[in-house]
Amino acid sequence: MKKLSVIAPGTCVKIKSIHDNALKPKLLEMGLIQGNEVKVLFKAPLGDPIAIAIQGYTLSLRMDEASLIEVEDLTHSSTLI
């Protein structure tokens, strides 16, 4: 599995897990829950932050936050966002 922080813009992924960390409750409250589908929209010119589409809204994450999220690639799946 890959971390959300290394996923290229335009790629759809499914959240597999979030590493235990002080930020985990906040990430869960923002909808980053295991099984939810996410699309990486773009990354800032220097790579931080990144913008993702999740549950009908756009969310901006710092790279250190995105690196806590393990994802599975869905690009070749029929269930794209």
N, CA, C and O atoms as a Tinker XYZ file with bonds, in Angstrom:
   324  protein
     1  N      0.838000   -1.194000    0.000000    73     2
     2  CA     0.000000    0.000000    0.000000    64     1     3
     3  C      0.876000    1.249000    0.000000    63     2     4     5
     4  O      2.028000    1.235000    0.435000    81     3
     5  N      0.286000    2.319000   -0.503000    73     3     6
     6  CA     0.999000    3.592000   -0.591000    64     5     7
     7  C      0.402000    4.591000    0.388000    63     6     8     9
     8  O     -0.711000    4.427000    0.887000    81     7
     9  N      1.175000    5.619000    0.639000    73     7    10
    10  CA     0.691000    6.725000    1.461000    64     9    11
    11  C      0.045000    7.763000    0.545000    63    10    12    13
    12  O      0.471000    7.948000   -0.594000    81    11
    13  N     -0.970000    8.426000    1.044000    73    11    14
    14  CA    -1.667000    9.445000    0.276000    64    13    15
    15  C     -0.713000   10.549000   -0.185000    63    14    16    17
    16  O     -0.941000   11.163000   -1.227000    81    15
    17  N      0.331000   10.802000    0.562000    73    15    18
    18  CA     1.275000   11.869000    0.239000    64    17    19
    19  C      2.057000   11.630000   -1.050000    63    18    20    21
    20  O      2.608000   12.579000   -1.608000    81    19
    21  N      2.121000   10.393000   -1.538000    73    19    22
    22  CA     2.894000   10.096000   -2.750000    64    21    23
    23  C      2.006000    9.858000   -3.976000    63    22    24    25
    24  O      2.513000    9.554000   -5.056000    81    23
    25  N      0.703000    9.993000   -3.817000    73    23    26
    26  CA    -0.224000    9.740000   -4.918000    64    25    27
    27  C     -0.243000   10.933000   -5.879000    63    26    28    29
    28  O     -0.309000   12.085000   -5.450000    81    27
    29  N     -0.185000   10.644000   -7.171000    73    27    30
    30  CA    -0.156000   11.695000   -8.196000    64    29    31
    31  C     -1.536000   12.330000   -8.369000    63    30    32    33
    32  O     -2.557000   11.664000   -8.193000    81    31
    33  N     -1.565000   13.616000   -8.713000    73    31    34
    34  CA    -2.835000   14.279000   -8.998000    64    33    35
    35  C     -3.613000   13.550000  -10.096000    63    34    36    37
    36  O     -3.033000   13.046000  -11.058000    81    35
    37  N     -4.937000   13.505000   -9.930000    73    35    38
    38  CA    -5.797000   12.822000  -10.880000    64    37    39
    39  C     -6.057000   11.367000  -10.535000    63    38    40    41
    40  O     -6.863000   10.709000  -11.194000    81    39
    41  N     -5.387000   10.855000   -9.510000    73    39    42
    42  CA    -5.511000    9.459000   -9.122000    64    41    43
    43  C     -6.601000    9.281000   -8.072000    63    42    44    45
    44  O     -6.710000   10.073000   -7.136000    81    43
    45  N     -7.402000    8.239000   -8.236000    73    43    46
    46  CA    -8.434000    7.891000   -7.264000    64    45    47
    47  C     -7.929000    6.746000   -6.399000    63    46    48    49
    48  O     -7.346000    5.786000   -6.902000    81    47
    49  N     -8.156000    6.854000   -5.102000    73    47    50
    50  CA    -7.688000    5.842000   -4.158000    64    49    51
    51  C     -8.772000    5.564000   -3.118000    63    50    52    53
    52  O     -9.714000    6.339000   -2.957000    81    51
    53  N     -8.618000    4.455000   -2.428000    73    51    54
    54  CA    -9.501000    4.107000   -1.314000    64    53    55
    55  C     -8.659000    4.092000   -0.045000    63    54    56    57
    56  O     -7.554000    3.549000   -0.030000    81    55
    57  N     -9.185000    4.689000    1.012000    73    55    58
    58  CA    -8.473000    4.729000    2.294000    64    57    59
    59  C     -8.495000    3.342000    2.918000    63    58    60    61
    60  O     -9.556000    2.738000    3.078000    81    59
    61  N     -7.312000    2.844000    3.269000    73    59    62
    62  CA    -7.194000    1.537000    3.900000    64    61    63
    63  C     -6.983000    1.666000    5.406000    63    62    64    65
    64  O     -7.537000    0.882000    6.176000    81    63
    65  N     -6.187000    2.648000    5.833000    73    63    66
    66  CA    -5.955000    2.832000    7.271000    64    65    67
    67  C     -5.320000    4.193000    7.525000    63    66    68    69
    68  O     -4.787000    4.836000    6.620000    81    67
    69  N     -5.393000    4.608000    8.783000    73    67    70
    70  CA    -4.729000    5.832000    9.238000    64    69    71
    71  C     -3.855000    5.437000   10.418000    63    70    72    73
    72  O     -4.327000    4.818000   11.371000    81    71
    73  N     -2.578000    5.798000   10.349000    73    71    74
    74  CA    -1.658000    5.467000   11.423000    64    73    75
    75  C     -2.080000    6.167000   12.717000    63    74    76    77
    76  O     -2.542000    7.308000   12.697000    81    75
    77  N     -1.915000    5.477000   13.822000    73    75    78
    78  CA    -2.225000    6.078000   15.120000    64    77    79
    79  C     -1.320000    7.275000   15.353000    63    78    80    81
    80  O     -0.098000    7.181000   15.239000    81    79
    81  N     -1.936000    8.394000   15.678000    73    79    82
    82  CA    -1.227000    9.651000   15.845000    64    81    83
    83  C     -2.192000   10.610000   16.539000    63    82    84    85
    84  O     -3.397000   10.357000   16.577000    81    83
    85  N     -1.679000   11.694000   17.078000    73    83    86
    86  CA    -2.538000   12.691000   17.718000    64    85    87
    87  C     -3.512000   13.316000   16.723000    63    86    88    89
    88  O     -4.563000   13.813000   17.126000    81    87
    89  N     -3.181000   13.300000   15.423000    73    87    90
    90  CA    -4.045000   13.875000   14.395000    64    89    91
    91  C     -5.147000   12.933000   13.930000    63    90    92    93
    92  O     -6.074000   13.371000   13.250000    81    91
    93  N     -5.073000   11.661000   14.274000    73    91    94
    94  CA    -6.031000   10.682000   13.759000    64    93    95
    95  C     -7.489000   11.066000   14.029000    63    94    96    97
    96  O     -8.300000   10.994000   13.106000    81    95
    97  N     -7.858000   11.469000   15.246000    73    95    98
    98  CA    -9.265000   11.853000   15.472000    64    97    99
    99  C     -9.724000   13.003000   14.569000    63    98   100   101
   100  O    -10.857000   13.001000   14.087000    81    99
   101  N     -8.859000   13.968000   14.345000    73    99   102
   102  CA    -9.208000   15.101000   13.485000    64   101   103
   103  C     -9.387000   14.647000   12.037000    63   102   104   105
   104  O    -10.308000   15.101000   11.358000    81   103
   105  N     -8.521000   13.760000   11.560000    73   103   106
   106  CA    -8.633000   13.243000   10.200000    64   105   107
   107  C     -9.933000   12.453000   10.028000    63   106   108   109
   108  O    -10.597000   12.557000    8.997000    81   107
   109  N    -10.288000   11.672000   11.032000    73   107   110
   110  CA   -11.537000   10.908000   10.978000    64   109   111
   111  C    -12.746000   11.844000   10.927000    63   110   112   113
   112  O    -13.697000   11.590000   10.188000    81   111
   113  N    -12.709000   12.923000   11.711000    73   111   114
   114  CA   -13.803000   13.898000   11.721000    64   113   115
   115  C    -13.975000   14.586000   10.363000    63   114   116   117
   116  O    -15.074000   15.016000   10.011000    81   115
   117  N    -12.873000   14.686000    9.604000    73   115   118
   118  CA   -12.931000   15.320000    8.290000    64   117   119
   119  C    -13.396000   14.352000    7.201000    63   118   120   121
   120  O    -13.447000   14.718000    6.027000    81   119
   121  N    -13.735000   13.122000    7.585000    73   119   122
   122  CA   -14.254000   12.159000    6.621000    64   121   123
   123  C    -13.237000   11.188000    6.075000    63   122   124   125
   124  O    -13.559000   10.384000    5.200000    81   123
   125  N    -12.021000   11.244000    6.568000    73   123   126
   126  CA   -10.984000   10.330000    6.104000    64   125   127
   127  C    -11.102000    9.013000    6.864000    63   126   128   129
   128  O    -10.328000    8.720000    7.775000    81   127
   129  N    -12.101000    8.231000    6.455000    73   127   130
   130  CA   -12.458000    6.990000    7.140000    64   129   131
   131  C    -12.135000    5.819000    6.225000    63   130   132   133
   132  O    -12.274000    5.913000    5.005000    81   131
   133  N    -11.704000    4.722000    6.822000    73   131   134
   134  CA   -11.381000    3.520000    6.066000    64   133   135
   135  C    -12.526000    3.154000    5.130000    63   134   136   137
   136  O    -13.681000    3.082000    5.549000    81   135
   137  N    -12.197000    2.920000    3.853000    73   135   138
   138  CA   -13.190000    2.557000    2.856000    64   137   139
   139  C    -13.664000    3.716000    1.999000    63   138   140   141
   140  O    -14.181000    3.495000    0.904000    81   139
   141  N    -13.501000    4.946000    2.469000    73   139   142
   142  CA   -13.915000    6.110000    1.675000    64   141   143
   143  C    -12.988000    6.292000    0.480000    63   142   144   145
   144  O    -11.785000    6.039000    0.558000    81   143
   145  N    -13.576000    6.737000   -0.629000    73   143   146
   146  CA   -12.805000    6.994000   -1.836000    64   145   147
   147  C    -12.388000    8.456000   -1.891000    63   146   148   149
   148  O    -13.138000    9.352000   -1.503000    81   147
   149  N    -11.173000    8.672000   -2.383000    73   147   150
   150  CA   -10.560000    9.995000   -2.437000    64   149   151
   151  C     -9.944000   10.189000   -3.814000    63   150   152   153
   152  O     -9.389000    9.251000   -4.386000    81   151
   153  N    -10.039000   11.399000   -4.347000    73   151   154
   154  CA    -9.324000   11.729000   -5.580000    64   153   155
   155  C     -8.356000   12.858000   -5.271000    63   154   156   157
   156  O     -8.751000   13.886000   -4.720000    81   155
   157  N     -7.095000   12.671000   -5.622000    73   155   158
   158  CA    -6.097000   13.722000   -5.444000    64   157   159
   159  C     -6.310000   14.718000   -6.579000    63   158   160   161
   160  O     -6.179000   14.366000   -7.751000    81   159
   161  N     -6.638000   15.957000   -6.233000    73   159   162
   162  CA    -6.930000   16.983000   -7.225000    64   161   163
   163  C     -5.673000   17.678000   -7.726000    63   162   164   165
   164  O     -5.443000   17.764000   -8.932000    81   163
   165  N     -4.857000   18.174000   -6.796000    73   163   166
   166  CA    -3.602000   18.817000   -7.180000    64   165   167
   167  C     -2.689000   18.950000   -5.977000    63   166   168   169
   168  O     -3.106000   18.806000   -4.827000    81   167
   169  N     -1.431000   19.228000   -6.278000    73   167   170
   170  CA    -0.433000   19.496000   -5.244000    64   169   171
   171  C      0.115000   20.897000   -5.478000    63   170   172   173
   172  O      0.237000   21.340000   -6.620000    81   171
   173  N      0.440000   21.579000   -4.413000    73   171   174
   174  CA     1.029000   22.912000   -4.520000    64   173   175
   175  C      2.372000   22.805000   -5.248000    63   174   176   177
   176  O      2.970000   21.729000   -5.273000    81   175
   177  N      2.856000   23.903000   -5.840000    73   175   178
   178  CA     4.109000   23.855000   -6.610000    64   177   179
   179  C      5.289000   23.216000   -5.869000    63   178   180   181
   180  O      6.114000   22.542000   -6.486000    81   179
   181  N      5.372000   23.418000   -4.582000    73   179   182
   182  CA     6.457000   22.802000   -3.818000    64   181   183
   183  C      6.015000   21.493000   -3.165000    63   182   184   185
   184  O      6.745000   20.924000   -2.354000    81   183
   185  N      4.811000   21.014000   -3.521000    73   183   186
   186  CA     4.334000   19.720000   -3.055000    64   185   187
   187  C      3.494000   19.746000   -1.792000    63   186   188   189
   188  O      2.892000   18.730000   -1.444000    81   187
   189  N      3.432000   20.857000   -1.100000    73   187   190
   190  CA     2.719000   20.922000    0.170000    64   189   191
   191  C      1.936000   22.221000    0.229000    63   190   192   193
   192  O      2.552000   23.281000    0.116000    81   191
   193  N      0.635000   22.214000    0.397000    73   191   194
   194  CA    -0.265000   21.101000    0.702000    64   193   195
   195  C     -0.782000   20.422000   -0.572000    63   194   196   197
   196  O     -0.428000   20.795000   -1.690000    81   195
   197  N     -1.631000   19.412000   -0.360000    73   195   198
   198  CA    -2.317000   18.765000   -1.466000    64   197   199
   199  C     -3.815000   18.979000   -1.276000    63   198   200   201
   200  O     -4.291000   19.176000   -0.158000    81   199
   201  N     -4.547000   18.938000   -2.383000    73   199   202
   202  CA    -6.006000   19.062000   -2.327000    64   201   203
   203  C     -6.604000   17.736000   -2.777000    63   202   204   205
   204  O     -6.178000   17.151000   -3.773000    81   203
   205  N     -7.604000   17.271000   -2.021000    73   203   206
   206  CA    -8.279000   16.026000   -2.364000    64   205   207
   207  C     -9.783000   16.254000   -2.393000    63   206   208   209
   208  O    -10.304000   17.148000   -1.727000    81   207
   209  N    -10.469000   15.435000   -3.172000    73   207   210
   210  CA   -11.937000   15.438000   -3.188000    64   209   211
   211  C    -12.391000   14.227000   -2.399000    63   210   212   213
   212  O    -11.967000   13.103000   -2.668000    81   211
   213  N    -13.265000   14.463000   -1.416000    73   211   214
   214  CA   -13.787000   13.379000   -0.595000    64   213   215
   215  C    -15.207000   13.726000   -0.175000    63   214   216   217
   216  O    -15.462000   14.835000    0.295000    81   215
   217  N    -16.109000   12.809000   -0.335000    73   215   218
   218  CA   -17.512000   12.958000    0.069000    64   217   219
   219  C    -18.137000   14.272000   -0.402000    63   218   220   221
   220  O    -18.884000   14.905000    0.344000    81   219
   221  N    -17.835000   14.683000   -1.636000    73   219   222
   222  CA   -18.470000   15.863000   -2.206000    64   221   223
   223  C    -17.857000   17.197000   -1.842000    63   222   224   225
   224  O    -18.434000   18.234000   -2.169000    81   223
   225  N    -16.715000   17.216000   -1.181000    73   223   226
   226  CA   -16.067000   18.500000   -0.892000    64   225   227
   227  C    -14.573000   18.391000   -1.118000    63   226   228   229
   228  O    -14.030000   17.293000   -1.246000    81   227
   229  N    -13.912000   19.540000   -1.166000    73   227   230
   230  CA   -12.467000   19.591000   -1.362000    64   229   231
   231  C    -11.799000   19.853000   -0.023000    63   230   232   233
   232  O    -12.204000   20.737000    0.733000    81   231
   233  N    -10.771000   19.067000    0.252000    73   231   234
   234  CA   -10.047000   19.153000    1.518000    64   233   235
   235  C     -8.571000   19.366000    1.219000    63   234   236   237
   236  O     -8.010000   18.720000    0.334000    81   235
   237  N     -7.954000   20.264000    1.950000    73   235   238
   238  CA    -6.523000   20.520000    1.822000    64   237   239
   239  C     -5.811000   19.857000    2.992000    63   238   240   241
   240  O     -6.214000   20.010000    4.145000    81   239
   241  N     -4.748000   19.119000    2.686000    73   239   242
   242  CA    -3.969000   18.430000    3.718000    64   241   243
   243  C     -2.495000   18.765000    3.589000    63   242   244   245
   244  O     -1.978000   18.903000    2.481000    81   243
   245  N     -1.824000   18.896000    4.716000    73   243   246
   246  CA    -0.373000   19.025000    4.704000    64   245   247
   247  C      0.219000   17.658000    4.377000    63   246   248   249
   248  O     -0.422000   16.630000    4.594000    81   247
   249  N      1.424000   17.652000    3.864000    73   247   250
   250  CA     2.072000   16.383000    3.506000    64   249   251
   251  C      2.272000   15.484000    4.723000    63   250   252   253
   252  O      2.147000   14.265000    4.609000    81   251
   253  N      2.580000   16.058000    5.879000    73   251   254
   254  CA     2.760000   15.217000    7.069000    64   253   255
   255  C      1.448000   14.552000    7.469000    63   254   256   257
   256  O      1.454000   13.435000    7.988000    81   255
   257  N      0.324000   15.226000    7.234000    73   255   258
   258  CA    -0.984000   14.624000    7.503000    64   257   259
   259  C     -1.295000   13.533000    6.480000    63   258   260   261
   260  O     -1.762000   12.451000    6.838000    81   259
   261  N     -1.034000   13.823000    5.212000    73   259   262
   262  CA    -1.299000   12.858000    4.137000    64   261   263
   263  C     -0.422000   11.615000    4.275000    63   262   264   265
   264  O     -0.818000   10.530000    3.848000    81   263
   265  N      0.746000   11.762000    4.858000    73   263   266
   266  CA     1.651000   10.609000    5.009000    64   265   267
   267  C      1.166000    9.630000    6.081000    63   266   268   269
   268  O      1.699000    8.526000    6.188000    81   267
   269  N      0.178000   10.012000    6.865000    73   267   270
   270  CA    -0.397000    9.124000    7.880000    64   269   271
   271  C     -1.465000    8.204000    7.299000    63   270   272   273
   272  O     -1.911000    7.271000    7.967000    81   271
   273  N     -1.881000    8.464000    6.050000    73   271   274
   274  CA    -3.012000    7.759000    5.452000    64   273   275
   275  C     -2.536000    6.742000    4.422000    63   274   276   277
   276  O     -1.926000    7.106000    3.417000    81   275
   277  N     -2.818000    5.464000    4.677000    73   275   278
   278  CA    -2.487000    4.385000    3.746000    64   277   279
   279  C     -3.656000    4.209000    2.787000    63   278   280   281
   280  O     -4.811000    4.160000    3.210000    81   279
   281  N     -3.354000    4.114000    1.489000    73   279   282
   282  CA    -4.402000    4.028000    0.476000    64   281   283
   283  C     -4.124000    2.910000   -0.529000    63   282   284   285
   284  O     -3.008000    2.407000   -0.654000    81   283
   285  N     -5.200000    2.546000   -1.242000    73   283   286
   286  CA    -5.132000    1.556000   -2.314000    64   285   287
   287  C     -5.568000    2.242000   -3.602000    63   286   288   289
   288  O     -6.579000    2.945000   -3.612000    81   287
   289  N     -4.827000    2.051000   -4.683000    73   287   290
   290  CA    -5.124000    2.686000   -5.966000    64   289   291
   291  C     -6.419000    2.155000   -6.578000    63   290   292   293
   292  O     -6.637000    0.944000   -6.633000    81   291
   293  N     -7.276000    3.070000   -7.038000    73   291   294
   294  CA    -8.534000    2.701000   -7.695000    64   293   295
   295  C     -8.590000    3.183000   -9.139000    63   294   296   297
   296  O     -9.651000    3.119000   -9.759000    81   295
   297  N     -7.491000    3.658000   -9.685000    73   295   298
   298  CA    -7.485000    4.249000  -10.999000    64   297   299
   299  C     -8.074000    3.318000  -12.058000    63   298   300   301
   300  O     -8.740000    3.779000  -12.985000    81   299
   301  N     -7.837000    2.027000  -11.929000    73   299   302
   302  CA    -8.316000    1.090000  -12.937000    64   301   303
   303  C     -9.622000    0.436000  -12.522000    63   302   304   305
   304  O    -10.053000   -0.534000  -13.145000    81   303
   305  N    -10.253000    0.950000  -11.488000    73   303   306
   306  CA   -11.523000    0.413000  -11.004000    64   305   307
   307  C    -12.681000    1.146000  -11.676000    63   306   308   309
   308  O    -12.499000    2.236000  -12.218000    81   307
   309  N    -13.858000    0.552000  -11.641000    73   307   310
   310  CA   -15.034000    1.194000  -12.238000    64   309   311
   311  C    -15.750000    2.100000  -11.249000    63   310   312   313
   312  O    -16.748000    2.717000  -11.622000    81   311
   313  N    -15.289000    2.210000  -10.003000    73   311   314
   314  CA   -15.956000    3.023000   -8.983000    64   313   315
   315  C    -15.192000    4.311000   -8.742000    63   314   316   317
   316  O    -14.788000    4.592000   -7.613000    81   315
   317  N    -14.992000    5.090000   -9.786000    73   315   318
   318  CA   -14.250000    6.341000   -9.652000    64   317   319
   319  C    -15.158000    7.446000   -9.145000    63   318   320   321
   320  O    -16.368000    7.425000   -9.372000    81   319
   321  N    -14.568000    8.407000   -8.458000    73   319   322
   322  CA   -15.312000    9.548000   -7.915000    64   321   323
   323  C    -15.723000   10.466000   -9.049000    63   322   324
   324  O    -16.361000   11.492000   -8.813000    81   323
